[in-house]
Amino acid sequence: MTIDTAQLRAQNTLLHDQYTFYPAHVTVKHWQLRDLIHATDMGPGASHDSVIYPFNNTIRQLSFNGSDHPLFEFQFEPRCVRVQNGIVAAGGVYDQTCGHRRPSLASGLSRLTRPPASSPGLFCVGNIATKETYSGEIFTGEAINNAVTLYDNATKALVCNNDHLLYFLSIGSASFVVEDQFRFTSALNHASISPDNSTVVACGDSNQVYVCNRGAYGWVKTHTIEIGSESGFSTAFHPNGVLFGVASQDGVARLYDVRKHSKPLVEVPSSRREENHGAFRCLKFSEGPEDIMFISEHSGRVHMVDLRDFSNHQVLHLPYYSRAPKTMHHYYPEEWSQRSIRSARSGRSDMSNSSSEYMAGSDISLDSEPQITPITDHATNYAPPVYSAFSAAPPSSSSSRVSLPAMNSGESRRLTYREHDISGMCWSPYDGGSLIVGTTDMGITSWRVNVKSRRVFPSYDVC
């Protein structure tokens, strides 16, 4: 029996090579917190044709037809945001700008019975249908709120704070209250809850991942996982509730089985573990039968891991823009001048390579990209990239820069290109399943998942 390997390679490609660009500006208020793009969830049966994102102190909704409009104006600039069942929740921190926008916040400091932290946490809720917002208590947490997770049809929320506490909130139609809180040994950066709302996984500024379960008298910490990485920044449960993932700032993501989490099922390395640009910031799973885990690096790249075949690990290189297009535009393979997806095992492109210009008015045509070292069975032995053209940059930089040869003019000159910082990513059921990626200064881009490759087996010939 022989296998049609050409068809197999085509079917193993996880994304289609065409994409759609939407102009948008996503405001990142903390250089490490980059989970700011979320598919709009209006409840069961509703369409999934938009995403939300923060811009300054507003939450905006971008529809995939190209329209973009503000939903809410909050009294602070969100550091984290989430949406479920038509409810948007945002967290942040008190600063001087809050006092100017909302004097009651400033006066509220003097009404507290004990001295507050210098920058206490803020939390606000908005209802997309009614356009109403409410903030409940004056402050939620003694420091910055790093992440928020909505669950139970947005009647409950988890809020991760730098004060080492995980807050459990109950959200009503016009107010919310803190029902419970759980103290950990480090500042919390992210937490997720299983689909059946029975298990919470949290990570923070330590080398530990915390697993909590609901007990008879509230939440209890049942397991602590030593992961060998400092500063976990993202967690997520697979829709099946059995698998969960954790992504760390040192550029390693781990996949666990909740029933036996003493050892990860797989470890996924960043393409640039030694650089700030390669830090992992956000981890998400696809929904339905696609079975893909997505992990974003700080700049320019998104990893895709086939959960049916861990060796099928591909890296999406976001397109470089010399300037941001001002309108929505569909880009097709012949317009995209760089190889878009690479197999991390083979270091070769799994998609067609075109050499024409990819943007009207651009004179850029890329021919060379950083090579990615093949993944081995021992992820901890992962070596730095064979080729890296990225210069060291401070964490606060808005983008990294890379010099690559320009091929369209035939001249042996070198131009400077930017690899844009990622502001967030999400999975959306839109158009049969799509990966949505936002950048800090160059808009939001969507790719359709290659659904056929996830649901069709390769052809075989019987010899």
C-alpha positions as CSV (number, residue, x, y, z in Angstrom):
1,M,0.0,0.0,0.0
2,T,1.3,3.4,-0.9
3,I,0.4,6.8,0.4
4,D,-0.2,9.9,-1.8
5,T,2.4,12.0,0.0
6,A,1.7,15.2,-2.0
7,Q,-1.9,15.1,-0.9
8,L,-0.8,14.3,2.6
9,R,1.4,17.3,2.7
10,A,-1.3,19.6,1.4
11,Q,-3.8,18.2,4.0
12,N,-1.3,18.7,6.8
13,T,-1.3,22.4,6.2
14,L,-3.3,23.8,9.1
15,L,-4.2,27.2,7.6
16,H,-5.2,28.5,4.2
17,D,-2.5,30.7,2.7
18,Q,-4.9,33.6,1.9
19,Y,-5.8,36.1,4.6
20,T,-7.8,39.2,5.3
21,F,-6.5,42.4,6.8
22,Y,-8.6,44.8,8.9
23,P,-7.2,48.2,9.9
24,A,-7.4,48.7,13.7
25,H,-5.3,50.0,16.5
26,V,-5.1,47.8,19.6
27,T,-3.9,49.6,22.7
28,V,-1.5,47.6,24.8
29,K,-1.0,49.2,28.2
30,H,1.3,46.6,29.7
31,W,4.1,45.2,27.6
32,Q,3.6,41.6,28.8
33,L,-0.2,41.4,28.8
34,R,-1.2,40.5,25.2
35,D,-4.5,38.7,25.3
36,L,-6.6,41.6,24.0
37,I,-8.4,40.1,20.9
38,H,-11.5,38.1,21.5
39,A,-14.3,36.7,19.3
40,T,-17.6,38.3,20.1
41,D,-19.8,35.8,21.9
42,M,-23.5,36.9,22.0
43,G,-24.8,33.5,23.3
44,P,-26.0,30.3,21.8
45,G,-27.2,30.5,18.2
46,A,-25.8,34.0,17.6
47,S,-23.5,34.7,14.7
48,H,-19.7,34.9,15.2
49,D,-18.8,37.6,12.8
50,S,-16.8,40.1,14.9
51,V,-14.1,40.5,17.5
52,I,-13.6,43.0,20.3
53,Y,-10.5,44.8,21.3
54,P,-9.4,47.8,23.5
55,F,-8.5,51.2,22.1
56,N,-7.4,53.6,24.8
57,N,-10.2,53.6,27.3
58,T,-12.8,52.2,24.9
59,I,-13.8,48.7,23.8
60,R,-14.4,48.5,20.1
61,Q,-16.1,45.9,18.0
62,L,-14.6,45.0,14.6
63,S,-17.0,43.1,12.2
64,F,-15.6,40.9,9.5
65,N,-17.5,42.9,6.9
66,G,-15.0,45.7,7.7
67,S,-17.1,48.0,10.0
68,D,-15.5,49.1,13.3
69,H,-17.3,51.0,16.1
70,P,-17.0,51.6,19.8
71,L,-19.1,49.6,22.2
72,F,-18.2,51.1,25.6
73,E,-16.1,53.9,27.1
74,F,-14.6,52.9,30.5
75,Q,-13.1,55.2,33.1
76,F,-9.7,53.4,32.7
77,E,-7.6,51.9,30.0
78,P,-8.0,48.1,30.1
79,R,-5.1,45.8,30.6
80,C,-7.3,42.7,30.0
81,V,-10.6,42.1,28.5
82,R,-13.0,39.2,27.9
83,V,-16.5,38.6,26.3
84,Q,-19.1,35.9,26.8
85,N,-22.9,35.8,26.3
86,G,-23.0,39.5,25.3
87,I,-21.2,40.6,28.4
88,V,-17.8,42.3,28.2
89,A,-15.5,42.4,31.3
90,A,-12.4,44.5,31.5
91,G,-9.7,44.8,34.2
92,G,-7.0,47.4,34.8
93,V,-5.3,49.5,37.4
94,Y,-5.9,52.9,38.9
95,D,-3.6,55.7,37.7
96,Q,-3.6,59.4,37.4
97,T,-5.7,59.4,34.2
98,C,-8.5,57.6,36.0
99,G,-8.9,60.5,38.4
100,H,-9.4,62.9,35.5
101,R,-11.9,60.7,33.7
102,R,-13.8,59.7,36.9
103,P,-13.4,62.0,39.9
104,S,-15.3,59.4,42.1
105,L,-12.4,57.0,41.7
106,A,-10.0,59.6,43.1
107,S,-12.4,60.6,45.9
108,G,-13.0,56.9,46.7
109,L,-9.4,56.5,47.8
110,S,-10.1,58.7,50.8
111,R,-13.2,56.8,51.8
112,L,-11.5,53.5,52.2
113,T,-11.1,52.2,55.8
114,R,-7.4,51.3,55.3
115,P,-4.7,52.8,53.1
116,P,-4.9,51.3,49.6
117,A,-2.1,50.1,47.4
118,S,-0.6,52.9,45.3
119,S,-2.2,51.4,42.2
120,P,-5.3,49.3,43.1
121,G,-7.1,47.2,40.6
122,L,-10.1,48.2,38.6
123,F,-12.9,46.1,37.0
124,C,-15.8,47.0,34.9
125,V,-18.6,45.2,33.1
126,G,-20.5,46.2,29.9
127,N,-23.7,44.8,28.3
128,I,-23.4,44.8,24.5
129,A,-27.2,44.7,24.0
130,T,-28.1,47.5,26.4
131,K,-24.8,49.5,26.1
132,E,-24.8,49.9,29.9
133,T,-21.6,49.6,32.0
134,Y,-21.1,49.3,35.7
135,S,-18.1,49.0,38.0
136,G,-19.4,47.6,41.2
137,E,-17.0,48.2,44.1
138,I,-14.6,51.0,43.8
139,F,-11.6,48.7,43.5
140,T,-11.0,45.0,42.9
141,G,-7.7,43.9,44.2
142,E,-4.7,45.7,45.7
143,A,-2.7,45.9,42.5
144,I,-3.1,45.6,38.7
145,N,-5.6,43.1,37.4
146,N,-3.7,41.0,34.8
147,A,-6.4,38.8,33.4
148,V,-10.1,38.2,33.5
149,T,-12.1,35.0,32.6
150,L,-15.9,34.9,32.3
151,Y,-17.8,31.6,32.8
152,D,-21.2,30.2,33.6
153,N,-22.8,32.4,30.9
154,A,-21.0,35.4,32.1
155,T,-22.6,35.3,35.5
156,K,-19.2,34.5,37.1
157,A,-15.7,35.8,36.6
158,L,-12.1,35.0,37.6
159,V,-9.8,38.0,38.1
160,C,-6.0,37.6,38.5
161,N,-4.3,40.3,40.5
162,N,-0.7,41.1,41.3
163,D,-1.6,41.0,45.0
164,H,-1.3,37.2,44.7
165,L,-5.1,36.7,44.9
166,L,-7.5,35.1,42.5
167,Y,-10.8,36.8,42.9
168,F,-14.1,34.9,42.2
169,L,-16.8,37.4,41.2
170,S,-20.6,37.0,40.8
171,I,-21.9,39.3,38.1
172,G,-25.5,40.5,38.2
173,S,-27.6,42.6,35.8
174,A,-26.4,45.9,37.3
175,S,-23.6,45.0,39.8
176,F,-21.0,42.5,40.8
177,V,-19.6,41.3,44.1
178,V,-16.5,39.3,45.1
179,E,-17.8,36.0,46.3
180,D,-14.5,34.3,47.2
181,Q,-10.8,34.8,46.9
182,F,-7.8,32.5,46.9
183,R,-4.3,33.4,47.8
184,F,-1.2,32.0,46.0
185,T,2.5,32.4,46.5
186,S,3.1,34.8,43.6
187,A,1.5,37.4,41.5
188,L,-1.1,35.8,39.2
189,N,-0.9,36.5,35.5
190,H,-3.6,34.2,34.1
191,A,-6.3,31.7,35.0
192,S,-8.7,29.5,33.1
193,I,-11.7,27.4,34.1
194,S,-12.7,24.0,32.6
195,P,-15.9,23.8,30.4
196,D,-17.8,22.1,33.3
197,N,-16.6,24.9,35.7
198,S,-15.1,22.3,38.1
199,T,-11.3,23.0,37.7
200,V,-9.3,26.2,37.6
201,V,-5.7,26.4,36.3
202,A,-3.7,29.4,37.2
203,C,-0.1,30.6,36.6
204,G,2.0,33.6,37.6
205,D,5.4,35.0,38.4
206,S,6.9,31.6,39.5
207,N,7.8,28.2,38.1
208,Q,4.5,26.7,39.3
209,V,1.1,26.1,37.8
210,Y,-1.8,25.8,40.3
211,V,-4.7,23.4,39.9
212,C,-7.8,24.1,41.9
213,N,-11.0,22.2,42.3
214,R,-14.4,23.1,43.6
215,G,-14.9,21.5,47.1
216,A,-17.9,21.3,49.4
217,Y,-16.9,24.6,51.0
218,G,-15.4,26.5,48.1
219,W,-12.4,26.3,45.9
220,V,-9.3,24.3,47.1
221,K,-5.8,24.0,45.6
222,T,-5.4,20.3,44.8
223,H,-2.2,20.2,42.8
224,T,0.9,22.3,42.2
225,I,2.9,21.5,39.0
226,E,6.5,22.4,38.8
227,I,7.1,23.4,35.1
228,G,10.7,24.5,35.1
229,S,9.8,27.9,33.5
230,E,9.6,31.3,35.1
231,S,6.5,33.5,34.6
232,G,3.6,31.7,33.1
233,F,1.5,34.1,31.1
234,S,-1.3,32.2,29.5
235,T,-3.5,29.2,30.2
236,A,-6.4,27.5,28.4
237,F,-8.6,24.5,28.5
238,H,-9.4,22.4,25.4
239,P,-13.1,22.3,24.8
240,N,-13.1,18.6,25.8
241,G,-12.2,19.6,29.3
242,V,-9.4,17.0,29.5
243,L,-6.5,18.9,28.1
244,F,-5.1,22.2,29.2
245,G,-2.1,24.3,28.1
246,V,0.3,26.7,29.8
247,A,2.6,29.1,28.0
248,S,5.5,30.7,29.7
249,Q,7.6,33.9,29.1
250,D,10.8,31.9,28.6
251,G,9.4,30.5,25.4
252,V,8.0,27.0,26.3
253,A,4.4,25.9,26.2
254,R,3.2,22.7,27.8
255,L,0.2,20.6,27.2
256,Y,-1.2,18.5,30.1
257,D,-3.9,15.9,30.7
258,V,-6.0,17.1,33.7
259,R,-6.2,13.5,34.9
260,K,-2.5,13.0,35.0
261,H,-0.5,16.2,35.0
262,S,2.8,15.0,36.6
263,K,4.4,15.2,33.2
264,P,3.4,17.2,30.1
265,L,2.1,15.4,27.0
266,V,4.3,17.7,24.9
267,E,6.5,20.7,25.2
268,V,6.5,23.3,22.4
269,P,9.5,25.7,22.1
270,S,9.5,29.2,20.8
271,S,11.6,29.9,17.7
272,R,13.6,32.5,19.6
273,R,13.9,31.4,23.2
274,E,16.9,33.6,23.9
275,E,15.1,36.9,22.8
276,N,12.3,39.0,24.2
277,H,10.6,38.8,20.8
278,G,10.3,35.0,21.2
279,A,8.5,35.1,24.6
280,F,5.2,33.2,24.6
281,R,2.3,35.5,25.5
282,C,-1.0,33.9,24.6
283,L,-2.2,30.3,24.2
284,K,-5.6,29.3,22.7
285,F,-7.3,26.1,21.4
286,S,-9.6,25.8,18.4
287,E,-13.1,24.6,18.9
288,G,-14.9,21.7,17.3
289,P,-13.1,18.9,15.5
290,E,-10.1,21.0,14.3
291,D,-7.9,20.1,17.4
292,I,-5.2,22.8,17.0
293,M,-3.3,24.6,19.8
294,F,-2.1,28.2,19.0
295,I,0.7,30.0,20.8
296,S,1.7,33.5,20.0
297,E,5.2,34.9,20.4
298,H,5.8,38.5,21.5
299,S,6.4,39.5,17.9
300,G,5.5,38.3,14.5
301,R,4.9,34.6,14.9
302,V,2.2,32.2,15.9
303,H,2.8,28.5,16.6
304,M,0.2,25.9,15.6
305,V,0.4,22.4,17.0
306,D,-1.7,19.5,15.7
307,L,-3.1,17.8,18.7
308,R,-3.6,14.6,16.8
309,D,0.0,14.5,15.7
310,F,2.4,16.5,18.0
311,S,5.1,16.3,15.3
312,N,3.0,18.5,13.0
313,H,4.1,21.8,14.5
314,Q,3.9,24.8,12.1
315,V,4.8,28.4,12.6
316,L,2.9,31.2,11.0
317,H,5.0,34.2,10.1
318,L,2.8,37.3,10.1
319,P,3.2,39.5,7.0
320,Y,5.4,42.5,7.2
321,Y,3.9,45.9,6.3
322,S,5.9,48.9,5.2
323,R,2.8,50.9,6.1
324,A,-0.6,49.9,7.3
325,P,-3.4,49.6,4.7
326,K,-6.2,52.0,5.4
327,T,-9.0,49.7,4.4
328,M,-10.0,46.1,4.7
329,H,-8.4,43.9,2.0
330,H,-8.2,40.3,1.0
331,Y,-4.7,39.0,0.3
332,Y,-4.2,35.9,-1.9
333,P,-1.1,33.7,-2.2
334,E,0.2,35.6,-5.3
335,E,0.0,38.9,-3.3
336,W,1.9,37.6,-0.3
337,S,5.6,37.7,-1.0
338,Q,6.8,35.8,2.0
339,R,6.5,32.1,2.9
340,S,3.6,32.2,5.3
341,I,3.8,28.9,7.2
342,R,6.8,26.8,7.9
343,S,7.0,23.3,9.4
344,A,9.0,23.6,12.6
345,R,10.2,20.0,12.1
346,S,11.5,20.3,8.6
347,G,12.3,23.9,8.4
348,R,10.7,24.0,4.9
349,S,7.6,25.9,3.8
350,D,4.5,23.8,3.6
351,M,2.8,26.3,1.4
352,S,3.5,27.7,-2.0
353,N,6.1,30.5,-2.2
354,S,5.2,33.5,-4.3
355,S,7.5,36.3,-5.2
356,S,5.2,39.1,-6.3
357,E,4.4,42.1,-4.2
358,Y,1.8,41.6,-1.6
359,M,0.5,45.1,-1.0
360,A,-0.4,47.9,-3.3
361,G,2.2,50.6,-3.1
362,S,4.8,48.4,-1.4
363,D,8.2,47.7,-3.0
364,I,8.9,44.8,-0.6
365,S,9.5,41.3,-1.8
366,L,10.9,38.9,0.8
367,D,12.9,35.8,-0.1
368,S,14.7,34.9,3.1
369,E,13.3,34.1,6.6
370,P,14.8,32.9,9.9
371,Q,15.2,29.1,9.9
372,I,13.7,27.2,12.7
373,T,15.6,24.3,14.3
374,P,13.7,21.0,14.0
375,I,11.9,20.0,17.2
376,T,13.3,16.9,19.0
377,D,11.7,14.7,21.6
378,H,13.5,16.7,24.2
379,A,12.1,20.2,24.0
380,T,14.5,21.4,26.8
381,N,17.4,20.8,24.4
382,Y,16.0,23.1,21.8
383,A,18.8,25.1,20.2
384,P,18.6,28.8,19.1
385,P,17.5,29.4,15.5
386,V,20.1,28.6,12.9
387,Y,19.5,32.1,11.4
388,S,18.4,35.1,13.4
389,A,18.4,38.6,12.1
390,F,16.6,40.1,15.1
391,S,18.4,42.6,17.1
392,A,18.1,42.9,20.8
393,A,15.5,45.4,21.9
394,P,14.1,46.6,25.2
395,P,10.8,45.0,26.3
396,S,9.0,48.3,25.8
397,S,9.9,48.5,22.1
398,S,6.9,48.6,19.8
399,S,8.4,46.3,17.2
400,S,11.5,44.4,16.3
401,R,13.5,45.1,13.1
402,V,15.0,42.7,10.7
403,S,17.1,43.3,7.5
404,L,16.3,41.0,4.6
405,P,17.4,41.1,0.9
406,A,15.0,42.9,-1.5
407,M,14.5,40.7,-4.5
408,N,12.0,42.6,-6.7
409,S,14.5,45.2,-8.1
410,G,17.4,42.8,-8.6
411,E,19.7,45.1,-6.6
412,S,22.0,43.8,-4.0
413,R,20.7,46.2,-1.3
414,R,19.3,45.6,2.1
415,L,16.1,47.2,3.5
416,T,14.8,47.4,7.0
417,Y,11.5,45.7,7.8
418,R,9.5,45.6,10.9
419,E,8.1,42.5,12.6
420,H,5.1,43.7,14.4
421,D,4.4,43.0,18.1
422,I,1.3,40.8,18.6
423,S,-1.5,42.3,20.8
424,G,-3.6,39.1,21.0
425,M,-5.1,36.3,19.1
426,C,-8.3,34.2,19.2
427,W,-10.1,31.4,17.6
428,S,-13.4,32.3,15.9
429,P,-16.1,30.0,14.4
430,Y,-16.4,32.5,11.6
431,D,-16.1,31.2,8.0
432,G,-15.9,27.6,9.1
433,G,-13.1,28.4,11.7
434,S,-10.6,31.2,11.7
435,L,-7.5,32.3,13.5
436,I,-7.6,36.0,14.3
437,V,-4.3,37.8,15.2
438,G,-3.9,41.4,16.2
439,T,-0.8,43.6,16.3
440,T,-0.1,46.8,18.2
441,D,0.2,49.1,15.3
442,M,-0.7,47.3,12.1
443,G,-4.3,46.0,12.5
444,I,-6.0,42.7,12.8
445,T,-5.6,39.8,10.4
446,S,-7.7,36.6,9.9
447,W,-6.8,33.2,8.4
448,R,-9.2,30.5,7.6
449,V,-8.3,27.1,9.1
450,N,-7.9,24.4,6.5
451,V,-11.0,22.5,7.6
452,K,-10.7,19.9,4.9
453,S,-7.2,18.9,6.1
454,R,-8.7,18.4,9.6
455,R,-11.6,16.2,8.5
456,V,-10.3,14.2,5.5
457,F,-7.8,11.4,5.5
458,P,-5.2,11.1,2.8
459,S,-5.8,8.8,-0.2
460,Y,-4.2,5.4,-0.3
461,D,-3.4,3.1,-3.2
462,V,-3.4,-0.7,-2.5
463,C,-0.4,-2.4,-4.2
